[in-house]
Amino acid sequence: MSDTPLWASEAFWKKTAIWVTAGAFILLVVLTFDSLKQTSPGHSRVPAFAVINQAIDYQYKPELHKSVPVIGGTELLFNTTYSEEEAKALVDLGKKTVQAKNCMNCHTLLGNGAYYAPDLTKAWLDQGWLNTEQREQQMLAFLQNPEKNARTFGSNRKMPNLKITEDEAKGIIAFLKWMSGIDTNGFPYNFKTLYAQE
């Protein structure tokens, strides 16, 4: 008969390791499916793609101690009402273009990427566009020919011409508008939108 207590035996720790690993794996699977559900378009924190047909603002809520997206009335993108399927196709084109052109090499999107160029998480709402009437045309012109349409605000940093087509530019703009409607838990902090009243 062994004098080794159960908790000190090799067999006990092998079984414990197997059960802990199996439990952690099951927990990881459950959390993965829950995360996918929480971050899917159409959920409470991630709007459906057709939100590109609506006005989007980002306002600080003192009771929550953070800024949240505020979805308003109709504000069509390119004077077009998009169905959910059409909006998804346009946003997907924009997202794939952003990935193909490696925009995160310079920009940040939803907290990921580089910090050389402006954060794009709420770029649709940026005060640099001056007003809502000219915003779409300014964005289209900038994306297709950034060298001639850049506003560097004294930084002298300019985006290179990435040979973005008009369709790709419209997709990027749709992607940026949709992304501005995502509840990012207050990120970016202290962001003032185009609609902000000083």
C-alpha positions as a Markdown table, in Angstrom:
| # | Residue | x | y | z |
|---|---|---|---|---|
| 1 | Met | 0.0 | 0.0 | 0.0 |
| 2 | Ser | 1.3 | 3.4 | -1.1 |
| 3 | Asp | 1.8 | 6.2 | 1.5 |
| 4 | Thr | 1.4 | 8.9 | -1.3 |
| 5 | Pro | -1.7 | 10.9 | -0.8 |
| 6 | Leu | -4.2 | 11.0 | -3.7 |
| 7 | Trp | -3.6 | 14.7 | -4.5 |
| 8 | Ala | 0.2 | 14.1 | -4.9 |
| 9 | Ser | -0.1 | 11.0 | -7.1 |
| 10 | Glu | 0.8 | 11.2 | -10.8 |
| 11 | Ala | -2.4 | 9.5 | -11.9 |
| 12 | Phe | -4.5 | 12.1 | -10.1 |
| 13 | Trp | -2.8 | 15.0 | -11.9 |
| 14 | Lys | -3.0 | 13.3 | -15.3 |
| 15 | Lys | -6.7 | 12.8 | -14.9 |
| 16 | Thr | -7.1 | 16.4 | -13.5 |
| 17 | Ala | -5.2 | 17.8 | -16.5 |
| 18 | Ile | -7.4 | 15.9 | -18.9 |
| 19 | Trp | -10.6 | 17.1 | -17.2 |
| 20 | Val | -9.4 | 20.7 | -17.0 |
| 21 | Thr | -8.4 | 20.7 | -20.7 |
| 22 | Ala | -11.7 | 19.2 | -21.7 |
| 23 | Gly | -13.6 | 21.7 | -19.6 |
| 24 | Ala | -11.6 | 24.6 | -21.0 |
| 25 | Phe | -12.2 | 23.4 | -24.6 |
| 26 | Ile | -16.0 | 23.2 | -24.0 |
| 27 | Leu | -15.9 | 26.7 | -22.5 |
| 28 | Leu | -14.0 | 28.0 | -25.4 |
| 29 | Val | -16.5 | 26.6 | -27.9 |
| 30 | Val | -19.4 | 28.1 | -26.0 |
| 31 | Leu | -17.7 | 31.5 | -25.7 |
| 32 | Thr | -16.8 | 31.4 | -29.4 |
| 33 | Phe | -20.4 | 30.8 | -30.5 |
| 34 | Asp | -21.6 | 33.5 | -28.1 |
| 35 | Ser | -19.1 | 36.0 | -29.4 |
| 36 | Leu | -20.1 | 35.2 | -33.0 |
| 37 | Lys | -23.8 | 35.8 | -32.0 |
| 38 | Gln | -23.0 | 39.1 | -30.2 |
| 39 | Thr | -20.9 | 40.4 | -33.1 |
| 40 | Ser | -23.1 | 39.4 | -36.0 |
| 41 | Pro | -24.8 | 42.1 | -38.0 |
| 42 | Gly | -28.3 | 42.7 | -36.8 |
| 43 | His | -27.5 | 42.2 | -33.2 |
| 44 | Ser | -28.1 | 45.0 | -30.6 |
| 45 | Arg | -24.4 | 46.2 | -30.7 |
| 46 | Val | -23.8 | 45.6 | -34.4 |
| 47 | Pro | -26.4 | 47.1 | -36.8 |
| 48 | Ala | -27.8 | 45.3 | -39.8 |
| 49 | Phe | -26.1 | 46.4 | -43.1 |
| 50 | Ala | -29.2 | 48.4 | -44.2 |
| 51 | Val | -28.3 | 51.0 | -41.5 |
| 52 | Ile | -26.4 | 52.7 | -44.3 |
| 53 | Asn | -29.8 | 54.1 | -45.3 |
| 54 | Gln | -30.1 | 55.9 | -42.0 |
| 55 | Ala | -28.5 | 58.8 | -40.2 |
| 56 | Ile | -25.8 | 57.8 | -37.7 |
| 57 | Asp | -24.4 | 59.9 | -34.9 |
| 58 | Tyr | -22.1 | 59.1 | -31.9 |
| 59 | Gln | -23.1 | 60.8 | -28.7 |
| 60 | Tyr | -21.7 | 60.7 | -25.1 |
| 61 | Lys | -24.2 | 59.3 | -22.6 |
| 62 | Pro | -23.3 | 60.4 | -19.1 |
| 63 | Glu | -25.4 | 57.7 | -17.4 |
| 64 | Leu | -23.3 | 55.1 | -19.3 |
| 65 | His | -20.0 | 57.0 | -19.0 |
| 66 | Lys | -19.3 | 56.3 | -22.7 |
| 67 | Ser | -20.3 | 57.4 | -26.2 |
| 68 | Val | -22.8 | 55.2 | -28.1 |
| 69 | Pro | -24.1 | 55.2 | -31.7 |
| 70 | Val | -27.4 | 56.9 | -32.3 |
| 71 | Ile | -29.4 | 55.7 | -35.3 |
| 72 | Gly | -31.8 | 58.3 | -36.7 |
| 73 | Gly | -34.1 | 58.8 | -39.6 |
| 74 | Thr | -33.4 | 58.4 | -43.3 |
| 75 | Glu | -30.1 | 59.5 | -44.7 |
| 76 | Leu | -29.5 | 57.7 | -48.0 |
| 77 | Leu | -26.0 | 56.8 | -49.2 |
| 78 | Phe | -25.5 | 57.9 | -52.9 |
| 79 | Asn | -29.2 | 58.8 | -53.0 |
| 80 | Thr | -30.1 | 55.1 | -53.1 |
| 81 | Thr | -32.3 | 53.0 | -50.8 |
| 82 | Tyr | -30.4 | 49.7 | -50.3 |
| 83 | Ser | -32.2 | 46.4 | -49.4 |
| 84 | Glu | -30.4 | 44.4 | -46.7 |
| 85 | Glu | -28.9 | 42.1 | -49.4 |
| 86 | Glu | -27.7 | 45.1 | -51.5 |
| 87 | Ala | -26.3 | 46.9 | -48.5 |
| 88 | Lys | -24.5 | 43.7 | -47.4 |
| 89 | Ala | -22.9 | 43.3 | -50.9 |
| 90 | Leu | -21.8 | 47.0 | -50.9 |
| 91 | Val | -20.4 | 46.8 | -47.3 |
| 92 | Asp | -18.6 | 43.5 | -48.2 |
| 93 | Leu | -17.0 | 45.1 | -51.2 |
| 94 | Gly | -15.8 | 47.9 | -49.1 |
| 95 | Lys | -14.4 | 45.6 | -46.4 |
| 96 | Lys | -12.7 | 43.4 | -49.0 |
| 97 | Thr | -11.2 | 46.5 | -50.6 |
| 98 | Val | -9.9 | 47.7 | -47.3 |
| 99 | Gln | -8.3 | 44.3 | -46.7 |
| 100 | Ala | -6.9 | 44.1 | -50.3 |
| 101 | Lys | -5.4 | 47.6 | -50.1 |
| 102 | Asn | -3.9 | 46.8 | -46.7 |
| 103 | Cys | -5.4 | 49.9 | -45.1 |
| 104 | Met | -4.5 | 48.6 | -41.6 |
| 105 | Asn | -0.9 | 49.1 | -42.5 |
| 106 | Cys | -1.4 | 52.8 | -41.7 |
| 107 | His | -4.9 | 53.1 | -40.2 |
| 108 | Thr | -6.7 | 51.6 | -37.2 |
| 109 | Leu | -10.1 | 49.9 | -37.6 |
| 110 | Leu | -12.0 | 48.9 | -34.4 |
| 111 | Gly | -8.8 | 49.1 | -32.4 |
| 112 | Asn | -6.7 | 47.0 | -34.8 |
| 113 | Gly | -4.0 | 48.3 | -37.1 |
| 114 | Ala | -1.4 | 51.0 | -37.2 |
| 115 | Tyr | -1.4 | 54.6 | -35.9 |
| 116 | Tyr | 0.4 | 56.4 | -38.7 |
| 117 | Ala | -2.8 | 57.6 | -40.3 |
| 118 | Pro | -6.2 | 58.5 | -38.8 |
| 119 | Asp | -8.4 | 56.0 | -37.0 |
| 120 | Leu | -11.2 | 54.9 | -39.4 |
| 121 | Thr | -13.6 | 53.4 | -36.8 |
| 122 | Lys | -15.8 | 56.5 | -36.9 |
| 123 | Ala | -14.4 | 58.1 | -40.1 |
| 124 | Trp | -17.9 | 58.5 | -41.6 |
| 125 | Leu | -18.7 | 60.9 | -38.7 |
| 126 | Asp | -15.3 | 62.8 | -38.7 |
| 127 | Gln | -15.5 | 66.6 | -38.5 |
| 128 | Gly | -12.9 | 66.8 | -41.2 |
| 129 | Trp | -15.6 | 66.3 | -43.8 |
| 130 | Leu | -17.0 | 69.7 | -42.9 |
| 131 | Asn | -20.7 | 69.0 | -43.7 |
| 132 | Thr | -23.1 | 66.2 | -44.5 |
| 133 | Glu | -24.0 | 67.6 | -47.9 |
| 134 | Gln | -20.5 | 67.4 | -49.3 |
| 135 | Arg | -19.2 | 64.4 | -47.4 |
| 136 | Glu | -19.9 | 61.6 | -49.9 |
| 137 | Gln | -18.4 | 63.5 | -52.8 |
| 138 | Gln | -15.4 | 64.5 | -50.7 |
| 139 | Met | -14.8 | 60.9 | -49.6 |
| 140 | Leu | -15.2 | 59.6 | -53.2 |
| 141 | Ala | -12.8 | 62.2 | -54.6 |
| 142 | Phe | -10.3 | 61.5 | -51.8 |
| 143 | Leu | -10.3 | 57.7 | -52.1 |
| 144 | Gln | -9.9 | 57.8 | -55.9 |
| 145 | Asn | -7.2 | 60.6 | -55.9 |
| 146 | Pro | -5.8 | 61.2 | -52.4 |
| 147 | Glu | -2.8 | 63.2 | -53.7 |
| 148 | Lys | -5.1 | 66.0 | -55.0 |
| 149 | Asn | -7.8 | 65.8 | -52.4 |
| 150 | Ala | -5.8 | 65.3 | -49.1 |
| 151 | Arg | -6.3 | 67.5 | -46.1 |
| 152 | Thr | -3.2 | 66.8 | -43.9 |
| 153 | Phe | -4.1 | 69.3 | -41.1 |
| 154 | Gly | -0.4 | 70.2 | -40.9 |
| 155 | Ser | 0.9 | 66.6 | -40.5 |
| 156 | Asn | 2.3 | 66.4 | -44.1 |
| 157 | Arg | 1.2 | 62.8 | -44.1 |
| 158 | Lys | -0.5 | 61.9 | -47.4 |
| 159 | Met | -2.2 | 58.7 | -48.5 |
| 160 | Pro | -0.7 | 57.1 | -51.6 |
| 161 | Asn | -2.8 | 56.6 | -54.7 |
| 162 | Leu | -4.0 | 53.0 | -54.3 |
| 163 | Lys | -5.9 | 53.0 | -57.7 |
| 164 | Ile | -9.2 | 52.6 | -56.0 |
| 165 | Thr | -12.1 | 52.4 | -58.5 |
| 166 | Glu | -15.3 | 54.4 | -58.1 |
| 167 | Asp | -17.2 | 51.2 | -57.2 |
| 168 | Glu | -14.6 | 50.2 | -54.6 |
| 169 | Ala | -14.6 | 53.7 | -53.2 |
| 170 | Lys | -18.4 | 53.5 | -52.8 |
| 171 | Gly | -18.0 | 50.2 | -51.1 |
| 172 | Ile | -15.4 | 51.6 | -48.7 |
| 173 | Ile | -17.7 | 54.5 | -47.9 |
| 174 | Ala | -20.6 | 52.1 | -47.2 |
| 175 | Phe | -18.3 | 50.0 | -45.0 |
| 176 | Leu | -17.1 | 53.1 | -43.1 |
| 177 | Lys | -20.7 | 54.3 | -42.6 |
| 178 | Trp | -21.9 | 50.8 | -41.4 |
| 179 | Met | -18.9 | 50.6 | -39.0 |
| 180 | Ser | -19.7 | 54.0 | -37.5 |
| 181 | Gly | -23.0 | 52.4 | -36.3 |
| 182 | Ile | -21.2 | 49.7 | -34.3 |
| 183 | Asp | -21.3 | 50.1 | -30.5 |
| 184 | Thr | -17.6 | 50.0 | -29.8 |
| 185 | Asn | -18.0 | 50.6 | -26.0 |
| 186 | Gly | -17.0 | 54.2 | -26.3 |
| 187 | Phe | -14.0 | 53.7 | -28.6 |
| 188 | Pro | -12.5 | 56.0 | -29.9 |
| 189 | Tyr | -12.6 | 58.0 | -26.6 |
| 190 | Asn | -13.6 | 61.6 | -26.7 |
| 191 | Phe | -14.5 | 61.5 | -30.4 |
| 192 | Lys | -16.5 | 64.6 | -31.6 |
| 193 | Thr | -18.7 | 63.9 | -34.7 |
| 194 | Leu | -19.7 | 66.1 | -37.6 |
| 195 | Tyr | -23.0 | 66.7 | -35.9 |
| 196 | Ala | -21.6 | 67.7 | -32.5 |
| 197 | Gln | -22.8 | 70.9 | -31.1 |
| 198 | Glu | -19.9 | 72.8 | -29.3 |
